[in-house]
Amino acid sequence: MKDIIGKVWHLSLIIGLRFFGLFVVMSVLSAHASDLIGATPTLIGLAVGGYAFTQAALQVPFGILSDKMGRKLAILIGLIIFAIGSIIAGMAEDITTLLIGRFLQGAGAIGGVVVAMISDHVREEERAKAMATMGMVIALAFTAAMVLGPIIGGMSAGVSTLFYMTAAIAVISIILLFTVVPEPPSITHSFSEETAKVRHVFKDKDLVRMYVTFLFHSSTIAIAFFLIPLVLKSKFDLPLGEFWKVYMPAVFFGIIAMGPAAVFGEKYNKGKEVFLISIGFIALAFVMMGFSSSLWLFGTGVVFFFIGFNMFEPLLQSFVTKFAKAHQKGAALGVANTFAYIGMGIGATLAGKIFEIGSVSAVATVVLVVSAFWAIWIVGMRNPGLRGVIYLDTDTFDRGKLMKLKNNHNGVNDIYINETEGVMVIKYDKEISDEDEIRGFMLKRR
């Protein structure tokens, strides 16, 4: 584990800082936006989730750019755009300027690129631990954001300071990128005639199921961050500086839930079951938040939501990288994150519109309907544990047989070579192909 942490700590820190910058604002944004000139519930919802629309539009271009031109260049461009948007949002005195800043923040769409770079540095069987390391860094950043956001936002300096903090964080991340992050290993794959075209990453049904799961998952967090600050402020008269008292226990139990979810989802191949339990927690959470009349019950709903939401976190990105081919990881993660950000944008904006014409309970009812469809979708999911990975050193095994293996074995899903480590990697379907048969086929004949 120590070796894996050594490979990914710097990238995990960069993505953790970025998430801190996003969520330190999200924890209080709807309450802050309600006081700006020209604010309406629908525009407040757009301010909360609107940045996700530009994220959605640019995730795939950034992913493809990273596959063709290099991960670091794509990350640098994204961080610069994110910093500019943060400064504009911090200067906003009306809802329109805030929206412009938020849209620019979203244009720095590097989430999928960072995850793809992490997956470049580790082997398949190490990926779950690498993603867990990243998840823990994000969880710590998220915890700090939920506590510091309300405290700093409630001070005389106000929420604008939080936006300026995110700009500074982007600059720090750029420094880390070029001082401590190594270049990824050189990798070649067996079908060099193929490129990471977007349509190719929709051919795998398992990947498509994951994309839609990203959509539903992210829509719920956007809806929650629209509702929670507004309800705490308007219904329960809780001062902005005390929001952390609601967020803190929720984040604490959410972090604890990530551990068992990762173990059962990865080690015991129970990803589908973990997802269904998570959806149950989310549905129950919105019942409590939408129909409660007491702060205690509302806070319990917030705790249940973070438990359900966080149980997905250690599995989503990992499952996508397992299903995707080597030369498509950046594009596949880009598509997955595009669906995620579309969900965030639609979720928050739709929640604002429903709230404007209805009530908090109406928003909660919509989430319950979405959860029902989501659970039905998950039931048909195939666990990634049915796909195996074989590592063959190029000294013992014949790399010249790779194309023949690909053409003659239906169960082989992906083949690539880690030139830096001198290892051939073969991903196959355990229900169709046998590992010993593949190893025997690939041996050099003396």
N, C-alpha and C positions, 0 to 999 in steps of 0.2 A: 504493500500500500504506500509505503514511503517513497518508493521509486515512481509510482504513478503520480503522487502529489508533486514530486519534483518536475514531472513533465508538464503538468497543467496548471500549477498554482498561479502563474503569471496571467494566463488567459482567463482563468476563473476570477482572478482579482479584477481584470478589466471589465468583464461582463457583470461582475458583482457591483462595481462602482457605477456602471451604467444603470443597473436596476435600482440602485439606491437613488440615483438622480431622478429617475422616473417616479418612484413610489414615495419619495419624501414629499413630493408635490401632490400626488394623487390622494394621499390620506386626508387632505384638507381642501382640495381644489374646488369641489362643487360648492362648499360653504363660502369660499373666497369669491368665486365667480358670481355668486348670487348678489354680491354687493357692487359689481361693476356696472358702468353705464350701458344701457341697452340689453341687460341680461334678461332672458326668459328661460323657463325650464328646458325647452328644446335646445336652445343655444348653450345652456350650461352642460347638458348632456353631450353636445358636440364638442365642447371644450374639454370635457373629461376623456372622451373617446375619439375625437376628431384626428388626433395625431396618428391614430392607428390606420386611417385611410391612406396617408402618404407612406406609412410603413408598408402597408399591403401592396401599394403600387410599385415600391422599389425593392422589396425583399428579393424577388427573382432576379432583377437586373444586378443587384449587389452579389447574389449568389453566383451567377454566371460570370460576372467580372472577377470574382475571387478564384473561380476554377480556371479562368483563362489568363488573367494578368497577375494573380498572386493575392493571397489572403491579406497581407499587410497593407497593400495599397487600398483595397476596398475598405478595410477598417479605418484607415487614416481619413479617407474622404468622408465616411459616415460620421466620425467623431467631430470633424470640423463643422459640418452642417448642423449637428446636434447642438454644439456650443453656440452657434449664431442664433438658432431658434430659441434657446434658453434665455439669452440676453434680451431678445425682443419681447418674450413673454413676461420677463421680469419688469420691463418698462411699461407694461399695459395698464391703462386706466379705464379702458372700455373693453367690452366683450370682443369686438372685432379685432383689435390688436392682439388680444390674448389668443384668439383663434389662429391668427397668422403665425405667431410664435409657436403654438402647439403643432401646427401643420409642418413647420420647418423642423421642429424637434423630431417628428416622426420620419422625416426624409432621411435621417441618418440610420438607415435600416441595416445594421450590422449584426444583429443577434444570430442569425443563421450562419453567417460567415465565421464568427468566433467559435461556434459549436463545431462547424466543419473543421476548423483548424485544430481544435482539441482532438477530434477523432483522427486527424492525420498523425498525431503524435503518439497514439496508443494503439495496441492491438485490439482485435474484436473482443476477446475475453476480458480485457482490461477496461473496456468502454463503460460498463455499468459503474465500476468504481470511479472512473474519471468523471462521469456524469454526476455521480453522487457527490464527489468533491466539489464540482461546480455548483451543484444544488445546495450544498451546505454553505458555500460562500454567498450564494444568492439569498439563502434563508437568513444568514446573519445580516446581510445588507438590508433585507426586507424588514427584519426586526428593528434595526437601527432607524430605518426610515419611518416606521410606524410610531416610534417613540419621539424621535427628534422633529419630525414634520410638524405635528401639532404644537410642540413646545416652542420651536423657533417661529412657526407661523403665527402663534398667539402672542408673540412679543410685539413691541412697538414697531420694529423693523418690518414686520408683516411677511406675507407669503412671497413678496417679490424677492426677498433675500434667498429663499429656497431655490428660485430659478437661477439666481446668480451663482449659487453653490453648484448647481448642476453644470453650468458652463465651466467652472473651475475644475470640476471632476473630469470633464471631457479632456481638458488640457493635460491633467495628470495622467489620464489613460494613454494619451498620445506619447508622453514621455516614457511610460512603461513599455509601450509597444516597441519602441526602437532602442531600448536599453537592456531589457531583460528577456524579451520573448525571442526564442530562437526561430530560425527558418524551419518550415516543415520538411520532413524527409522527401526525397525524390521518389515518386511512385509512378509506375507505368502499368497500364492494364492491357489485357489481351485483345481488346477490340479497338485498336487505335483509330479505326475509321469512323468510330462513333464520336459524337460530341454531346455535351450535356444540354440537349435541347429540351425545352420545357415539356413538350408533349410526351417525351419518353418516360418521364417520372409519373405519368398518369396511367401507364400500362399495367403496373402492379396493383392488384385489387387491395392488397394489404396496406400499401402506401396510401391509397385513396381513402380507406377507412380511417387512417390516422389523420389525414388532412381534415376531414369533417369533424373528428374528435377535437382537434385543435380549435376549430371554429366554435363549437359549443362551449368548450372549456374556457376560452378567453372571453366569450360573451358574458359569462356569469361574473367574472371578476370586474368587468367594466360596469355591469349593472349594480354590483355590490358597492363599488366606489362612487357611483352616482348617488345611491340611496343612503349609505351609512352617514356621511358627513351632513347631508341635508336633514335627515331625520334627527340626528343627535342635536343639531342646532335649532331646528324649527319646532320639533315635537317635544323634545326633552329638555330644551334650554340649556344644554351643556356647553360651557365655554370652549372655544377652540383649543386653548391650552390644556384642556383636560380630556381631549379625545383619546389620548394615549392610554387612559385607564380602561377603555373598551378594547382598543387594538392589542394591548400587551398580552393579556391572557389568550386572546385568539391566535396570535402569532406563535406564542409558546406551545400551545397544544397542536398547532399546525405543523411546527417543526418536528415535534415528537412523532406525529403520524407519518412523516416521510420515511422513517427508518423501516418500520414493518412493511410499508407499501413497497419499498425497494427490494426488501428480502423476498417477499412473496411473489412480486412481479418478475424479478430477475432470476433468483436462485431456484424458486419452486415453479416457475413458469405459470403463474396465476395472474397474469396481467389483466385478463378479461374480468376475473372476479374482483380484483382490486378496483378496476374502473367502475363496475356496477355498484359496489359499496360506496365509492366516492360520490357517485351521482345521487345515491340515497341521502347522504349527509347534506349535499347541496340543496336538494329539494326540501328537506326538513328545515334547513336553515332559513330559506326564504319564507316558509310558512310562519316561522317564529318572527322574523323581521317584518313581514308584511302585515301580520294580524295581531301583533302584541300591543298591549297598552301600558306595559311597564318597562322601565329601562333594564331591569334585571333579565327579563325574558328576551328582550331585544339583544342584549349583550350575549346571552347564551346562543342565540341564533348566529351572531357574528362568529362565535367560537366554532360552531358546527360548520359554518361555511368555510372557514380557513382549514379545518380538518379535511373536509371533502376536497377542496381545491388543491391543497398541498400534497395529497396522496397521489395525484396525477404527476406531480412535478419531476420525481426522479425517473419516470418511465417514458414520458412522451418523446423527448429528443432522442433518447437511447433507442427506442423502437424504430424511429424513422431511419437512423443511421444503420441499423441492422437490416432493414428491408431494402435500402437504397444500394445501387451499385457504386463501385469505387469512384468512377468518373462522374457520378451524378449526385454525390453527397451534398455539395454546395447548392445545386439546383433544387434537390429534394427538400433540404432544410429551408431553402428560400420559399418554396411553395408552401410548406407546412407553416412557416411563420407568416406568410401572406394570408392564409386562411385564419390564423390566429388573430392577426391585426384587423382583418375584415370583421371577425366576430366582435372584437373590442369596439370598433367604430360603430357597427350596427347596434350592438348591445347597449352602449351608453346613450346613443342618440335616440334609439327606440324607447329606452327607459324614460328619457326626458320628455318625449312626446306623449307617452302613456300617462306619465305623472301629470303633465299639463292638462290633459283632458279627463283624467280619472283620479287615481289615488295611489298610495303606496301598496295597498292590497291588490290593486289591478296589476301593478308591475309584478308582484309576487306570483299572481295567478298565471301570467304569461310564462314566467320561469318554470313553473310546475309543468305546463304543457310542453315546453322545450325539453325538460328533463325526461319526460315520457318518451319522446321521439329519440332522444339521445340514448337512453337505455336500450331501446329496440335496435338501434344501429350497432351498439357495442356487442349485443348478443351474437351477431354474425361475425365477430372479429376472430381472426386466427392468431394464436399466440406466437411470437417470434422465436420461441424456444424450439419450434419444429424445424428451424433452419440452423444447420451446423456450420462450423468453420474449421478448416484444416490449414495448418501452417507447414510448408515444406521448404527445407533449405535447398538452395540452388546447387550445392555441392553434391548432394545425395540424389536429388530428383531432377528429372529432365524437363527444363523449361520449354524445350522444343515441342513437347507434347501438349502444351496448354490448349492450342486451338483445336486439336483433335479431341481432347477431353471435352471441350465446350460443345463441339458439334455432335459428339457421339453419346453424351450422357445427358438425358433430359432433366435430371434433377439438379444439375449444376446451374446456379443462378448468376454467379459472378466470379471472375478470376482477375487478380491483379498481382503485380510484383512490387514489393518494397525494395527498391534498388539499394537504398542506404543500408539496410540490414541483411540483404541477400536472401529474402524470404518470399516464396510464392504463397499467396493466400487464395484459398478456394472456398466459396460459400455455396452450400448445397442444401437440398431439401431432404431431411432425414426420412420422410415417408416414401421417397422415391429412390434415393441413392444410398450406398453403403460406404462408410469411411475407409474400411480396409480395402475394398475394391478400388477406390480412387487412388489410395496410396500405392497399391500394387501396380496399377496402370502407369503411374507417374515415375516409378523407379527407373534409374538409369540401368541399362542392360550392359553388363561387362563381358 
